[in-house]
Amino acid sequence: AGTPGYSVGSPRCVSSPTDHYRSFQTGIWSDITTWESSPDYSTWSPATLIPTSLANTITIQSPHTVTVSANASADQLIVSAGATLEHSGGIFTIEDGIGDDMDILATGVLLLSTTAISPSFGAGNAVINVRGNGMVRVSAASLTGFGTGVNANNYDYEHQSILEYTLSTPFSTANVTYFPNATSGVIPILRTTQAIGLPMGAGTNTTINGVYECNGNISLELAGTKTFRNGIRGTGTITALGTSGTFIINGVTAELGGTGGLVVPASGLQIGATTTVTMSSNKTVTGNISLLADTYIDLGANNLTVTGTMSNATVTSYVRTLGSGKLTLNNVSTGAGGKLFPIGRTTINPLFIQSTTTANYSARIVEPITPPIANSNYAVLRTWYITSSAASPSAFISFGYTPATDCGPSYINAGPVEIGVYAGVAWNIQQSGLTPAAFPIVPGTFAVTNTNPINTFTAGGEFPFVIANNGAILPLDYFVVARAQKINNSGIIRWDIVDADNVRSFEVQRSLSGSGFQTIAMVNPVVHQLNYNYSDASLQAGTILYRIKVNRMSGGERYSNTVAIINDNKGLLITSMTPNPVHTHTAITLSTAKAGRVNFEIFNISGQRVKTWTSVVAEGTNIIKVSLNDMPAGVYHLLASAMDTKTVLRFVKQ
């Protein structure tokens, strides 16, 4: 009769103890039908001996599972990708012979399935090499103690190798070091697959020289220190019990992620010196986080939420917002309830927020200034994107920066400076005339703090903020906004400004029949007055253009948008688009002879119509805000038409 898997009549070779052996099928190690052998690793025949440590090589092939249930020995043993070697009984001895003693290759598994039974090691220095993505799976108790079982020095866990614990009873945490041989650049994974009902580790230290992947909820008793050298991930929540002890992440590189929560002890989660933690998903930390020297948390596209505080920030220790990810701090209030957001991108640009309405705040840094401002040379070259969970929360915010590295070439750190906020269409000045001061919370930085409460926020809305010298944020058409209207044969020109502190005088300028602008009136500013008007009684027939020239105390001039009065029965005129070039949004200044409906059309350089809409307008000046965010960059023409009249303006989209 033939052997299963071999043709009848094929020669049957007698195995030698020193042959190469490999699994022929799933089976028991001591069952001869589990194996085949070869004297030259080329010609294979059914084995006539059980392999021992005398064999040249022993290979468990995929997808076979070979089970050691009685005494056996091996050397140069390979668990192939997709194969499993189970040790369920007897003494299984790995000998220190020529070459590698035992290799668990990627996706190969060594399964330990009986309490207190694990491979033993012969004379010399026998080693089980767990290669990257190879696995030691623990499915029995009493195998995870200090220096024994899977924590013996004879296990060499390589980078990204896995030690998987599948029980719902506690694994060892009393002064245990997992992966004792893993150097700083080697990051294996300790994975638990089930919730563990009993608290673990009372009053003792535990060190994991790798990543802890927790896929079931666990509780850790304190007072000891729990060191997760290369971070934490997984679907389970890790909860610290007790009032003392510390959680530490202190590898050169580390990870923080997974859907599970992290409830840290009262002393918080400590990110060790020279550690860079990369967020691999959104994560919530219940408690505080402390940053040591030269420490970074890289958010990328992920959000880090901290219910407590973040402390010990420096110019070289902060949360880097290198993408869309945000740092969220919960329950920000006033006084001692104010919280530091140690955020930055290429440098630290911290925020300190106090909120009259207790709320959660999120923040990130964007470089360069986005959306652009009028003159970034006079600005801190950062945008603080801030979100509040409350609407109009009356926030007082300190915006931090380093003058030597973060600012435009003409920025004057002595001030005065202003805070700008982007309200969806244009920049608005939150407050002007502020003076930067040394930021005591983060030594080496300066901060600008508003003295009037910021109520810009809508619940959940994200708002960009910038810091710049007075006059640098708003483009010309936004520092002073003009409107014009004909009333009883007089031209009424009105203008609004955002700040009168630095205004020496206003000049009302007029252009007739396409001629140059001439000053027709001088108006002096009034302290704290932001709205002005002038009546031009000398209206001529046709179209008359107006603008406001602003003469500043500090020198220099600004101009309003240009507006028109059409002293006729019909007519309309686009006098400006601001900004132009357009980035995302713009404001169109349109003057009309009478109220009605105006059709707007935008054509690209090839004459194709790419956007249309209709607006209801009043007689006189109309400022129409529009989003062009969905249009590609290029040169366009804007056509406005009503009845038998039309007007065209050329603009650029960047």
C-alpha positions in Angstrom: 0.0 0.0 0.0 1.2 3.5 -0.8 1.8 6.3 1.7 -0.9 9.1 1.4 0.3 11.8 -0.9 2.8 9.6 -2.7 2.3 7.4 -5.8 2.4 3.7 -5.4 5.7 2.2 -6.4 7.7 5.2 -5.7 11.0 4.4 -3.9 10.8 4.6 -0.1 14.0 6.0 1.5 15.1 5.3 5.0 15.4 8.6 6.9 18.7 9.6 8.6 18.6 11.5 12.0 20.6 14.2 10.2 18.3 14.6 7.2 16.3 17.7 6.4 12.7 17.3 7.7 9.5 19.1 6.8 5.9 18.7 7.6 3.8 16.8 5.1 0.5 17.5 6.7 -1.1 18.8 9.9 -0.5 16.4 12.8 1.3 15.4 16.0 5.1 15.9 16.1 5.6 12.3 17.3 3.5 10.9 14.5 5.7 9.7 11.7 3.1 10.4 9.1 3.4 14.1 9.9 6.8 14.3 8.2 8.8 13.8 5.1 12.6 13.9 4.9 15.4 14.6 2.4 19.1 14.0 2.5 19.8 16.9 0.1 16.8 19.3 0.5 15.8 18.3 -3.0 14.4 14.8 -3.1 11.7 14.2 -0.5 10.2 11.0 0.8 7.9 9.9 3.6 9.9 10.1 6.8 10.8 6.9 8.7 12.1 8.7 11.7 10.7 11.5 14.0 12.9 14.6 13.6 15.1 15.6 16.6 17.7 18.3 17.3 20.1 16.1 15.2 18.2 17.0 12.0 19.9 19.3 9.5 16.8 21.5 9.3 13.1 21.1 10.4 10.4 23.1 8.6 6.7 23.5 9.5 5.1 24.3 6.2 2.0 26.4 5.5 -0.8 25.8 6.2 0.1 22.9 8.5 -0.2 22.9 12.3 2.2 20.6 14.1 1.5 19.9 17.8 4.2 18.9 20.3 2.4 16.9 23.0 5.2 14.7 24.3 9.0 15.1 24.8 10.8 16.3 21.7 13.8 18.3 20.7 14.7 20.6 17.7 17.4 22.7 16.2 17.4 24.8 13.1 13.6 24.7 13.3 11.6 27.0 11.0 7.9 27.9 11.4 7.0 29.1 7.9 4.7 31.9 6.9 1.1 30.7 7.5 2.2 27.7 9.6 1.7 26.9 13.3 3.8 25.0 15.8 1.7 24.3 19.0 3.3 23.2 22.2 0.6 21.5 24.3 2.6 19.0 26.5 5.8 17.4 27.3 9.3 18.9 27.3 10.1 20.6 24.1 13.8 21.4 24.0 15.4 23.9 21.6 19.1 23.1 21.3 22.0 25.6 20.5 23.4 24.0 17.4 24.8 25.3 14.1 22.8 28.2 12.5 19.6 29.6 13.9 18.0 27.5 16.5 14.4 28.4 15.8 12.9 30.9 13.5 9.2 32.0 13.5 8.8 33.7 10.1 6.3 36.4 9.2 2.7 35.2 9.8 4.1 32.0 11.4 2.9 31.1 14.9 4.3 29.4 18.0 1.2 28.6 20.0 1.6 27.9 23.8 -1.6 26.2 24.9 -0.9 24.5 28.2 -0.4 26.2 31.6 3.2 26.6 32.6 4.5 24.7 29.6 6.8 26.5 27.2 9.8 25.4 25.2 13.0 24.8 27.3 16.5 25.5 26.1 19.5 23.2 26.0 23.1 23.8 26.8 24.6 27.0 25.4 22.6 29.9 24.2 19.7 28.6 22.2 17.4 31.3 20.8 13.9 31.5 19.4 13.9 34.3 16.7 10.5 35.8 16.3 10.8 37.6 13.0 8.9 40.7 11.9 5.1 39.8 11.9 5.9 36.4 13.3 3.9 35.6 16.4 4.2 33.9 19.8 0.6 33.2 20.9 0.0 32.6 24.6 -3.3 30.7 25.3 -2.4 29.3 28.7 -1.6 30.8 32.1 1.7 31.2 34.0 3.9 31.9 30.9 4.4 35.7 31.2 6.4 36.1 34.4 9.6 38.0 35.0 12.5 36.5 33.0 10.6 33.2 32.4 8.3 31.7 29.7 7.9 34.1 26.8 9.9 36.8 28.7 13.1 34.6 28.9 16.2 36.1 27.3 16.2 33.2 24.9 13.4 34.9 23.0 14.6 37.4 20.5 11.7 39.5 19.4 12.5 41.4 16.2 11.0 44.6 14.9 7.2 44.3 14.5 7.1 40.8 15.9 4.0 39.9 18.0 3.5 38.5 21.4 -0.3 37.7 21.6 -2.1 37.0 24.9 -5.5 35.5 24.3 -6.8 34.9 27.9 -9.4 36.8 29.9 -7.4 36.3 33.1 -4.5 38.7 34.0 -1.1 38.5 32.4 1.9 39.1 34.6 2.6 42.7 35.5 4.6 42.5 38.8 8.0 43.9 38.0 7.9 42.3 34.6 9.7 43.5 31.5 8.2 42.4 28.2 10.7 42.1 25.3 13.8 42.5 27.5 16.2 42.2 24.5 14.5 44.7 22.3 16.8 47.7 21.8 15.4 51.2 21.1 15.1 50.7 17.3 13.4 47.4 17.6 9.7 47.7 18.3 7.8 44.5 18.9 4.0 44.3 19.8 2.4 43.0 22.9 -1.2 42.3 21.9 -4.1 41.3 24.3 -7.3 40.1 22.6 -9.8 40.0 25.4 -11.2 42.1 28.2 -9.5 41.2 31.5 -12.0 41.4 34.4 -9.5 41.6 37.3 -7.2 44.6 38.1 -3.5 43.9 37.6 -0.2 45.1 38.8 -0.8 46.5 42.3 2.1 48.6 43.5 4.6 47.3 41.0 6.3 48.4 37.9 5.7 47.0 34.4 7.8 47.7 31.3 6.8 46.9 27.7 9.7 47.5 25.4 7.5 47.9 22.4 3.9 48.9 21.5 1.0 47.7 23.7 -2.0 46.8 21.5 -4.9 46.4 23.9 -8.0 44.9 22.2 -10.1 44.4 25.4 -10.7 46.6 28.4 -8.2 46.3 31.3 -7.5 48.0 34.6 -4.1 48.5 36.1 -3.6 49.0 39.8 -1.1 51.6 40.8 1.4 52.7 42.6 3.9 51.4 40.2 5.1 52.9 37.0 3.7 51.5 33.8 6.1 52.0 30.9 4.7 51.6 27.4 8.0 52.4 25.7 6.7 52.7 22.1 3.1 53.6 22.8 -0.4 52.3 22.9 -3.0 51.3 20.4 -6.0 49.0 20.1 -9.8 48.9 20.6 -9.7 48.4 24.4 -9.7 51.0 27.1 -6.8 51.0 29.6 -7.9 52.4 33.0 -5.5 53.3 35.8 -6.9 52.5 39.3 -5.7 54.3 42.4 -4.3 57.8 43.0 -0.5 57.2 42.6 1.7 55.7 39.9 2.6 56.9 36.4 2.0 56.0 32.8 5.1 56.6 30.7 5.8 56.5 26.9 9.5 57.1 26.4 10.7 55.4 23.2 12.6 57.4 20.6 9.6 56.8 18.4 6.2 55.8 19.7 2.5 55.5 18.6 -0.8 56.6 20.1 -4.0 55.5 18.5 -6.8 53.0 18.4 -10.5 53.4 19.3 -10.0 52.5 22.9 -9.7 55.1 25.6 -6.8 55.8 27.9 -7.7 56.8 31.5 -4.4 57.8 33.1 -3.4 58.1 36.8 -3.5 61.4 38.7 0.1 62.1 37.8 -0.9 61.8 34.1 0.7 60.3 31.0 4.3 61.3 30.8 5.9 61.6 27.3 9.6 61.0 27.9 12.6 63.1 26.9 13.5 62.9 23.1 10.4 61.0 22.4 8.3 61.5 19.2 4.8 60.1 19.5 2.9 59.7 16.2 -0.9 59.6 16.3 -2.2 56.7 14.3 -5.9 57.5 14.8 -8.0 59.8 16.9 -7.5 59.2 20.7 -9.0 60.5 23.9 -6.8 60.7 27.1 -8.8 61.1 30.3 -6.5 63.0 32.6 -3.3 65.0 32.0 -0.3 64.8 29.7 3.1 66.0 30.7 5.8 66.7 28.0 9.5 66.3 28.9 12.5 67.8 27.1 12.6 67.6 23.2 9.3 65.8 23.1 6.8 65.9 20.2 3.3 64.5 19.5 2.7 64.5 15.8 -1.1 64.6 15.0 -1.1 64.3 11.2 -4.7 64.0 10.2 -5.8 62.7 13.7 -7.3 64.4 16.7 -5.9 64.2 20.2 -8.5 64.9 23.0 -7.3 65.5 26.5 -9.8 66.0 29.3 -7.2 67.5 31.7 -4.2 69.7 30.9 -1.0 69.6 29.0 2.1 70.8 30.8 5.8 71.4 30.6 5.7 72.7 27.0 8.9 74.4 25.7 10.1 75.6 22.3 11.3 72.1 21.7 8.4 70.1 23.3 4.9 70.5 21.9 2.1 69.0 19.8 2.8 69.3 16.1 -0.2 69.9 13.9 1.3 68.6 10.6 -2.1 68.2 8.9 -5.8 68.5 9.7 -5.6 67.0 13.1 -6.5 69.1 16.1 -5.6 69.2 19.8 -8.8 69.3 21.9 -8.8 70.3 25.6 -12.1 69.8 27.4 -13.8 72.0 30.0 -11.9 75.2 29.4 -13.0 77.9 31.8 -11.7 81.0 33.5 -9.0 81.5 36.2 -7.3 78.3 37.1 -9.6 76.6 34.5 -7.7 78.3 31.6 -5.7 75.8 29.6 -2.5 75.8 27.6 -2.6 74.4 24.0 1.1 73.7 23.3 0.7 73.4 19.5 2.8 74.3 16.5 3.9 73.1 13.1 7.6 73.9 12.5 7.8 75.9 15.7 5.7 76.2 18.8 2.8 78.6 18.6 1.0 78.0 21.9 -2.4 79.2 22.9 -3.7 79.9 26.4 -7.5 80.1 26.5 -9.8 81.2 29.2 -13.5 81.0 28.5 -16.3 82.6 30.5 -18.6 79.9 29.2 -17.0 76.5 30.0 -16.5 74.8 26.7 -14.3 72.4 24.8 -11.8 74.0 22.5 -9.8 72.6 19.6 -6.9 74.1 17.8 -4.3 73.6 15.1 -1.6 75.6 13.4 -1.4 76.2 9.6 1.6 77.7 7.8 1.8 80.0 5.9 -1.0 82.4 6.7 -4.2 80.9 5.2 -6.3 82.6 4.0 -3.8 85.3 3.0 -3.8 88.7 4.5 -3.0 92.1 3.0 0.6 92.3 4.0 2.2 89.2 5.6 5.6 90.9 5.9 4.2 92.7 9.0 2.6 89.5 10.5 3.3 86.4 12.5 3.5 83.9 9.7 1.0 81.4 11.3 -2.7 80.9 11.4 -4.4 79.6 14.6 -7.5 77.6 13.6 -9.7 77.5 16.7 -13.0 75.7 17.4 -15.3 76.1 20.5 -18.1 73.8 21.5 -20.0 76.9 22.7 -21.4 79.8 20.7 -20.2 83.3 21.7 -18.3 82.0 24.8 -16.4 85.3 25.7 -12.9 83.9 25.3 -9.6 85.5 26.3 -6.8 84.0 24.2 -3.1 84.5 24.3 -1.5 83.8 20.9 2.2 82.7 21.3 5.1 82.9 18.8 8.9 83.3 18.6 9.8 86.6 17.0 13.2 85.3 15.6 11.7 82.5 13.6 7.9 83.0 13.1 7.5 86.5 11.8 7.6 88.4 8.5 10.7 90.5 7.8 9.0 93.8 8.7 7.1 92.6 11.7 7.6 95.0 14.7 7.5 92.9 17.9 7.1 96.1 20.0 3.7 96.6 18.4 1.1 97.8 18.1 -0.5 94.7 16.8 -4.0 93.5 16.0 -5.9 90.2 16.1 -7.7 89.2 12.9 -10.4 86.5 12.5 -11.7 85.2 9.2 -15.5 85.2 9.3 -16.0 83.1 6.1 -15.8 85.9 3.5 -13.3 88.4 4.8 -10.9 89.1 7.6 -12.3 91.1 10.5 -10.2 92.9 13.1 -11.0 91.5 16.5 -8.9 94.0 18.4 -6.1 96.5 17.5 -3.5 98.4 19.4 -2.2 95.5 21.5 1.3 95.1 22.7 3.1 91.7 22.7 4.6 90.5 26.0 6.9 87.7 27.1 4.8 84.5 27.4 5.5 83.2 31.0 4.0 79.8 30.4 6.4 79.0 27.5 9.7 80.7 28.1 11.4 82.1 25.0 8.1 83.0 23.3 6.0 86.2 23.2 2.2 86.4 23.3 -0.6 88.7 22.2 -3.7 88.7 24.4 -7.0 90.3 23.7 -8.5 92.6 26.4 -11.9 92.6 24.9 -13.7 89.2 24.8 -13.7 87.2 21.6 -17.3 86.2 20.8 -16.8 85.2 17.2 -17.3 81.5 17.7 -20.3 79.5 16.6 -20.7 76.1 18.3 -18.4 73.7 16.4 -17.3 76.2 13.8 -13.6 76.5 13.0 -12.2 80.1 12.8 -8.8 81.2 11.6 -7.0 83.8 13.7 -3.8 85.8 12.8 -1.5 88.3 14.5 0.0 91.3 12.6 1.0 94.9 13.1 -1.8 97.3 12.9 -3.0 97.8 9.3 -1.4 94.6 7.9 -4.4 92.2 8.0 -7.1 93.9 6.0 -6.7 94.7 2.3 -7.4 98.2 1.3 -11.1 97.6 0.7 -11.6 96.1 4.1 -10.0 98.6 6.4 -12.5 101.2 5.2 -15.6 100.1 3.4 -17.5 102.8 1.4 -21.0 103.0 0.0 -22.8 105.7 -2.0 -26.5 106.5 -2.7 -28.4 109.4 -4.3 -30.9 111.0 -2.1 -32.8 114.2 -3.2 -30.3 115.0 -5.9 -27.4 114.8 -3.4 -24.8 112.1 -3.3 -24.5 110.5 0.2 -21.1 108.8 0.7 -20.9 106.6 3.8 -17.9 104.7 5.1 -17.1 102.3 7.9 -13.7 101.7 9.4 -12.5 99.1 11.8 -10.1 101.2 13.9 -9.9 105.0 14.3 -6.8 105.0 16.7 -4.3 105.6 13.9 -6.3 107.8 11.6 -5.2 111.5 11.1 -7.8 112.4 8.6 -10.1 111.2 5.8 -10.3 112.6 2.3 -13.5 112.2 0.2 -12.3 111.9 -3.4 -14.4 112.1 -6.6 -13.8 111.2 -10.2 -16.0 112.8 -13.0 -16.4 111.5 -16.5 -13.4 109.2 -16.2 -11.0 111.9 -14.9 -8.6 111.4 -12.1 -9.7 111.4 -8.5 -9.8 114.8 -6.8 -10.3 115.5 -3.1 -13.6 117.3 -2.5 -13.7 117.2 1.4 -11.6 116.6 4.5 -13.2 114.8 7.5 -11.5 114.5 10.9 -11.9 111.3 12.9 -13.8 111.2 16.2 -12.5 109.0 19.0 -14.2 105.6 19.0 -16.4 106.6 16.0 -16.3 104.0 13.2 -19.1 105.3 10.9 -18.9 108.5 8.8 -20.8 110.2 6.0 -20.5 113.1 3.5 -23.0 114.7 1.3 -22.0 115.8 -2.2 -24.6 118.4 -3.4 -22.9 118.9 -6.8 -24.1 115.8 -8.6 -23.6 115.9 -12.4 -25.4 113.7 -14.9 -23.8 110.4 -15.6 -21.6 108.2 -13.5 -19.6 109.7 -10.6 -17.0 107.6 -8.8 -16.0 108.1 -5.1 -13.4 106.7 -2.8 -12.1 107.5 0.7 -8.4 108.2 1.3 -7.2 107.5 4.8 -4.2 109.4 6.1 -2.6 107.5 9.0 -0.9 108.9 12.1 2.0 106.5 11.6 2.4 107.6 8.0 1.2 106.0 4.8 -2.2 106.0 3.2 -5.1 103.6 2.6 -8.0 103.7 0.2 -11.5 102.4 0.4 -13.2 100.4 -2.3 -14.4 102.6 -5.2 -18.2 103.2 -5.4 -20.4 105.0 -7.9 -23.5 107.1 -8.1 -25.3 106.7 -11.4 -27.2 109.9 -11.9 -29.5 108.7 -14.6 -32.6 106.6 -15.1 -30.6 103.4 -15.8 -27.2 101.9 -15.5 -25.0 99.8 -13.3 -21.3 99.6 -12.7 -18.9 97.1 -11.0 -16.4 99.3 -9.4 -14.3 96.7 -7.5 -13.8 93.0 -6.5 -11.9 92.5 -3.2 -9.7 90.7 -3.0 -8.5 90.4 -6.6 -6.7 88.1 -7.2 -9.4 85.9 -5.5 -8.3 82.9 -3.3 -11.6 81.5 -2.0 -14.1 84.4 -1.4 -14.5 87.9 -2.8 -16.8 91.0 -2.3 -18.2 92.7 -5.4 -19.0 96.4 -5.2 -21.8 97.1 -7.6 -23.5 100.5 -8.0 -26.9 100.8 -9.7 -29.2 103.6 -10.8 -32.3 101.9 -9.4 -33.3 98.8 -7.4 -34.1 95.5 -9.1 -32.6 92.2 -10.0 -29.1 91.7 -11.4 -27.9 88.6 -13.2 -24.2 87.7 -12.7 -22.2 85.5 -15.1 -18.6 84.4 -14.9 -16.8 83.4 -18.1 -13.3 81.8 -18.4 -10.6 83.0 -20.8 -12.1 80.7 -23.5 -15.5 82.4 -23.3 -17.2 79.4 -21.5 -19.7 80.3 -18.8 -18.7 78.7 -15.6 -20.9 80.3 -12.9 -24.2 82.2 -12.8 -26.5 83.6 -10.1 -29.0 86.4 -9.5 -29.0 89.0 -6.7 -31.6 91.5 -5.6 -30.0 95.0 -5.4 -30.9 98.4 -4.0 -30.3 101.8 -5.6 -26.8 103.0 -5.0 -23.9 100.8 -3.7 -24.3 97.1 -3.1 -21.6 94.8 -1.7 -22.2 91.3 -2.8 -20.1 88.5 -1.2 -19.6 85.3 -3.2 -17.6 82.1 -2.8 -15.4 81.1 -5.8 -13.7 78.3 -3.9 -14.9 75.7 -6.5 -13.3 77.4 -9.5 -9.9 76.5 -10.8 -7.1 79.1 -11.0 -7.2 81.3 -14.1 -8.3 84.6 -15.7 -12.1 85.3 -15.8 -14.6 88.0 -16.7 -17.5 88.9 -14.5 -20.6 90.2 -16.3 -23.5 91.9 -14.4 -26.6 92.7 -16.4 -30.1 94.2 -15.7 -32.7 95.1 -18.3 -30.7 96.8 -21.2 -27.5 97.6 -19.3 -24.5 95.6 -18.3 -21.0 96.0 -16.8 -17.9 93.7 -17.0 -14.9 93.3 -14.8 -11.8 91.2 -15.3 -10.4 89.2 -12.3 -7.9 86.5 -11.5 -8.5 83.4 -9.5 -5.5 81.9 -7.7 
